[in-house]
Amino acid sequence: METIVSIKPLLAVLVSLAAVPLILMSSKTPNLREVWSFVAAFIKFGLVLSMTPAILDGKIIEYTAFTVLPGIDFTLRVDALGLFFATTASFLWIITTAYSIGYMRSENEHSQTRYYCCFAVALSSALGVAFAGNLFTLYLFYEVLSIMTYPLVAHHEDFEAWEGGRKYVVYLVGLAKTALLGAIVITYMTTGTLDFRPGGIFTTDMPSMLVTLSYILFLIGFAKAGMMPFHNWLPSAMVAPTPVSGLLHAVAVVKVGVFSVVRVIMNVYGVDVMDFFGLGIPTAFFVSFTIIMASIIALTKNDLKARLAYSTVSQLSYIILGVALLTPNGVLGGILHIANHAFSKITLFFCAGSIFVASHIKKIDKLDGIGWKMPVTMTAFTIGSFSMIGVPAVAGFTSKWYLTVGTLEAGSVALLCVLLASTVLNAAYFLPIVFRAFFKPAPAGDEHFDSIREAPYFVVVPLTITAILSVVFGIFPNYFINLIERFLG
């Protein structure tokens, strides 16, 4: 496989960092401040797209900035998996920037300059993880992301925000500095390298105890992946403004977590080692508990964002389950769900924010009839819900199809039943919201409800785009599938 040495990956990572001083200098001129965010977002997306032809041609793009120790370099390497994640994240940053303008201005939020600066650094960190060529580089960006998203989680600076932020730091930074760092040290001492390689760096003749221990520590350390019992930070982080919730759930934080797990399984251990040491199917059953329990908890939540948060906890584990199956269709379906879930879940959070901006309604039992007051928002919400359920012609169906085939390839009826049961639970906690919005009568004589209209264009247009793309990627999934198949060889 040909390797191209190019500074493009570094530029794609740094471009949003370069926007931070410009955003700070424009703090008293909101329009200019947000222009810098847009300019950086478009340049970042353009740089990512410019690397696509080489990757589809079977090449690798690499750039090493410096070496710390033998086998420990700060290296950025773009392969098909990294490009897949980077394309999703960089495009959604453009959409989320537009949505943020509408939401933050409509709610007259404070500290908007700090918000946009932290957002920019978070996206640099997410692309750094996507393009990390080894565990050392991935760890650096993983830590930066955790630190720079804390101000976003604690944005409102009230008691609830500080509590949510505290949990966020304890779980993500605490486990990264203990379990994750421990796993990296064991990996380096055992293999002599931290580089990601096709087929992995562990081999079947290495000590079983060290291989298994390091793997367990990786699963614990990547708390961003939201697996139970290391998930509680995620619902608590919902105190943040809705654009931040979208960032956490669709673009950066949780996707960085599951992406990192996928990268470790495929390029640190590899399918053969995972199978030899019997690590795959136990992992699939472990995350199956999260898939089912998080869905059951979501059923009990009346707060809309809380229900969406527990839905995310459940849906993230689909990704890990698919890859842990170690079958071609299972791995493809798991990785594909990173993008499909991103577009659909960000649509749902954008809709929740739109409802709040237009009506200040947070509770599901207050949504009766709101579909006729906010038809665009609730139609988009319906599309996002259908995708999460796995209705044909919407993005989520494609990844669930491959996951289902993957369980059959693995010969596991139990895991097939998990997927089918979770789909029923998905329908059980999403469809009642749609039913309330369109088929239950609105409260009579409620002047506040009568005055509800669609949110501003900067809020409604982004959620419309992501909803449409959820359908487009359900009907035409080939671009993402081609990248994944290129990664799988």
N, C-alpha and C positions, 0 to 999 in steps of 0.2 A: 504494500500500500504506500503510495507516494506521499511524502510529507513536504508541505510548502511552508517555508519560514516567512512569516508576515507579521507586521505590527497591528494589523486590523483587529484581532481579538482584544488587544490592550486598548486601542482607541475606542472600541465599542463599549468597553467597561468604563473608561475614563470620561467619556463625553458628558454624561450627566453630572459627574463630579465637577467638571469644568464649568457647568452652569450654576453651581452653588454660589460662588462669589458674585456672579451677575444677578442672581435672584436676591441676594442680600443687599446689594447696592441699589436695587430697584424696589426696596421695601415700601417706600412712600409713593410708588407709582404702580398700583396693582396691575394695570393693563400690561405694562412693560414686563413686570415680574412674571406674569403668566405667559407672555410671549417667549421668554427665555426657556420656560419649561417645555413649551411646544417645540421650539427649535431643537432643543436637546433630544427630545423624544423622537422627532422625525429623523434627525441625524443618526441616532442610535439604531432605529429600525432600518434605515437605509444601509448602514454598515453591516448589520446582520444579514440582510437580504443579499448584499454584494458577495457574501461568502457562500451562498447557496449553490451556484453552479459547480464550484470546485468540489464541494461535499457530495453533491449528487453524482459527480463524476468519479467518486470513490477515493478522493484525496483527503488528507488531513492537513489542517492549518495549525501551525504551532509557533509560539513565541516564548522564549525563556528570558526573564528579566534579570535574575540573579540566582546564585547558589548559596545555600546556607551550610549544608553539610553534604558529603557524598550521598547521593540518592535522595536528597531533599532540596528541591529547586522551587522557585516561584515561576511556575510554568502555566501558560494558558494554551489549551489545545482544543481546537474545534473539530468535533466529529459529528456524525449525524444525530446522535442523541442530544448533545449539547446544543446544536443548531435548532433542533426541534423545540427544546425548552426556551431557548433565547428568542426564537421567532414569536412564540406565544407571549412571553413576558414583555418584549419590547413593543409589540403591537398594542397590547392591552394597556401599556403605560400611556400611549397617545389617547386612547378612549377614556381612561381614568382621569387624565389631566383635564379633559373637557368637562367630564362629570363633576370633578372637584370644584371647578369654577362655579358651576351652577349651584351646587350644594352649599359650599362654604359661604358664598355671597348671599344666598337666600336665607341661610341661618345666621348670617352676620357673625360668623365664628371669629374668635380672637386668634392671635399668633399665626396668621395665615402664612407669613413669610417663613417661619420656622417649619410649618407644615410642609411647604413645597420643597424646602431644603432637605428635610429628612426623607421625603418621598424620593428625591433625586438620588440621594446616597443609597437608599434601599434598593433602587433599581440597578445601580452600579454593582451592588453586592450580589443581587440575584443573577446578573449576567456573569459575574466573577465565578459563582458556583457553577453555572452552566458550562463555562469554558475552562474550569479548573482541570489541569492536566495530572494532578496528583492529590493525595489526601491533605498534604500540607497547605496547598493553595486553597483547596475547598474549605479547610478549617478556618483559615484567615477570613475569608469572605463570609462564612457562616456566622462567625462571631461578630463581625462588623454589622451584619444584617440584624442580629439580635439587639445590639446596642442602639442602632440608629432607628429602629422601629419602636423602641420604648417610648420616646416622646410622642409618637403618634398614638399609641395605646392610651397614654396618660394625658392626652391632649386637653381634656376638659378641666383638669386640675382640681377636681372635687374628690370627696372621700372615695366614691365608687371607682373613679378613674385611678386614684393612687393604689387602691386595693387590686384592681385589675392589672395595673402595671407591675405591682410587686410580684404577683403570681407569674406574670409573664417572664420577669427576670429570673426568679427562682427556678422555674422549670427549664427555660431555654438556656440561660447562661450557666446555671448550676450544673445541669446534666452535661452540657458541652465541655465544661472544665473538669469533669470527673470521668464519667463513663466514656464519652467520645474521645477525650484525650488519652484515656487509658487504652482504648481500642487501637488508636493510632500508634501508640508506643509499642504495644504488643506486635502489631503488624510490621513495624519497622525492624524490631528485634528478631522477628521470625523470618522475614523475607529479605531484609536488607534494602528494601526500596519502598517508596510510597506511591510510585507511578501507577496510573490506571492503564491496564493492558487488556486487549481482547482475550477472553478466556481466563483472566484473573492473574494474580501474582502468588496466591497460595497454590500449593500442589498437594496431591493425595498422599505423599509420603511425609508430610509434616505432622507434628504431634496433634492428635485429635483434640486433646484438652485445650491447647492454645488456639486452635482454629475455632472451636466452638465458643470458648470464652470471649475471644475478640468479636465474634459475630454477635453474641448476645449484647455485649457492651455497645456495639454500633447501633443496634436496634433501640437500646435505652437512650443512648446519647443523642440520637436524632429525634428529640422530643417534638420538633416542629412537625413531624409526620402525624401527630395526633393520636397515636395508638393508646388505648387504655392499658394501664392506669395513668399514663403520662399525658393526658388530654385536657386536664381541667383548666389549664391556662387559656385554652382557645375560647370556650364560652365566656370566660371572665373578660377576655379582651374585647368583647362586643360592646363595652362602654365607649369605645372609640367612635369618632364620626363614621358615617356609613362608607365614604370612599376608602377609609382606612380598613374597614371590614372587608371591602372588596379586594383591597391590596393583600390583606392577610390570607384570605381564603382562595383567591384565584390567581394572583400574579406572583407574589413573592414568598411570604413566610412558609405557609404550609406546603406549597408546591416545592420550595427549596428542600423541605424535609423529606418528602416522598421521592423527589428526584435524587437526593443524596442516597437514600436507601437503595433505589434502583441502580445507581452508579456503583455502589459498593457490592451489591449482589452480582452484577454482571461483570465488573471490571476489577474487583479486588478478589472475589472468591471464584466467580465463574460457574457456569451451569454444572460442569463435571464435578468440581469440588463440592458444590452445594449438594449434589445428588449423592456423591460418595460418602459424605459425612452425615447424610440424612437431615439436612437443615431446611429443605424446601417445604415439604408438606407440613411439618410441625409449625413453620412460620405461617403458612396459609390458614391452619386451624386457629393459631393464636390471634390473628387479625380478624378471623371470622366472628370471634366474640365481640370485638369492637363494632363490626358491621351490624350485627343484630342488636346489641344493647344500646348503641347510640341511636339507632332508629326507634327503638322502644321509648327511650327518654325523649326524643324529639316529639313523639306523639303527645307527651304530657305538657309540653310547653305552649303557653298561650301568647308569650311575647314572640313576635314574628322573627326578630333577629336571633333570638335564642333557639328557635326551631331550626332556622337555617344553619346556625353554628353546629348543632348536633348532627344535622344532615351532613355537614362537611366532615365531621369526625368519622361518620360512617363511610362516606364516599371515598375518603382518602385511602381507607384500608382496602378498597377494591383494587387500587393500583398495586399495593404491596402483595395482595393475594395473587393477582395475575402473574406478576413476575416470579413469585415464590412457587408457582405451579411448575416452573422450569420447562414448560411445553411451548412450542413455537407460537401457537395462537393465544395461549395464556399470557405470555410475555408481551406479545403485540397488543392485546387488549388492555393490559395493565398500563403500558406506556401511553397508549392512545388516550386513555381516560384522563391523563394529565391535562391535555389540551381540551378535550370535550367537557370535562368538569369545569375547567377554568372559564370557558366562554358562557356556559350555562349558569354556573353559580354566581359569577359576577353580574349576570343579568338579574338574578333573583335579589342580590343585595342592592343593586342599583334601584330596583323596583321598590324595595323596602324603604330606601332613602327617599325616593320620589313620593311615596305615600306619606312619609313623615314631613317632608317639606310642604306638601300641599295641605295636609290635614292635621299633622302632629299626632296621628294615630300610631300606636305601637302594638296594640293588642289585636290578636286575630279575631276575637269575638266582637270587635267593633268594626269589622270590615264588611258587614252586610250591605249589599247594594253598591259598594264603591266601584265596582266594575263599570257601571254606567256613568259615573262621575269622572273616572280616569280610565277610559277604554284602552288607550295606547299602553299605559303602564301595566294594566292587568292582563292585557293580551300578551305582552312580553313576559309577564310573570307566568302565565299559563304555558308558554313555550318552554321557558326554563324549567318549569315543573315537569312537563312531559319528557324533557331530556333526562332529568334526574331519575324519573321512573323507568325510562327506557322505551318510550313509545317510538315505533318505526318512523323514519324520515327525520328524526331529530338526533343530534350528535350522540347523546348518551346511549342510544340503541346500538350504534355500531360497536362501541367498546364493550358493552354488555354482551353482545353477540359473540365477539371473540373470546371474552372471558368464559362464557358458557361452553363454547367449543373446547376451550382449554381445559376445563374441568373434566370433560369427557375424554380428552386425550390423556389426562392424568389418571383416568379410571376411578375418580372419586365421586360417588353418588352423594356423599355427605356434603361436599363443597358445592355441588350443583344445587342441592336443597337450600344451602345458605344463600346462594345468589337468587334463587326463586323466592325464598321467604323475604329477603330484604327488598326485593322489587315490590312485593305486596305491601310491605311496611312503608316503602317510599310513597306508594299511592295513597296509603292510609293517612299520612301526615301532610301531603301536598294537595290532594284533590278537595278536601273540605274547605281549604282556603279559596280555591277557584270557585267552588260551589257557592260559598258565602258571597263572594264578590259579584257573581252574575245571576244567581238564582234565588237568593234570599232578599226579601223586601227591605228597602232602606228604612231607617228609623223615621217615623212620621213626626212632623212638626219640629224637627231638630234644625234650628237655623244655621248652626255651625256646619252640619253635614250638607245642608242645601247649598252652602257657599263654596263647597270644595270644587276645584277645577284641576286640570293637569298641572304638573310642576313646570317650571321654566324650561325653555328649549334646551339649554345647556345640560339639563338633567334628563329630559325625555329623549333627546336624539341619541346620546350614547347608549342608553339601554335598548333603544330600538335597533341600533346597529348590532349590538352583541346578540340580541334575540334572533335577528335575521341570520347572522353568521352561525348560530347554533343549528339552524335549519340547513344552511348551505353545507356545513361540515358533516351533517347527517346524510345528505344526499351525495355529496362529492368529497369523500374523505381521503382521496388518493394522495394528495400532497403529503399529509402527515404519515400515511401508511407507507409511502415510498421512503421517507426518511427513516422510519423505524426499521423497515426491512433492510435498508442500507446498513444501519447500525448492527442488526442481527447477522448480517452477512449472507 
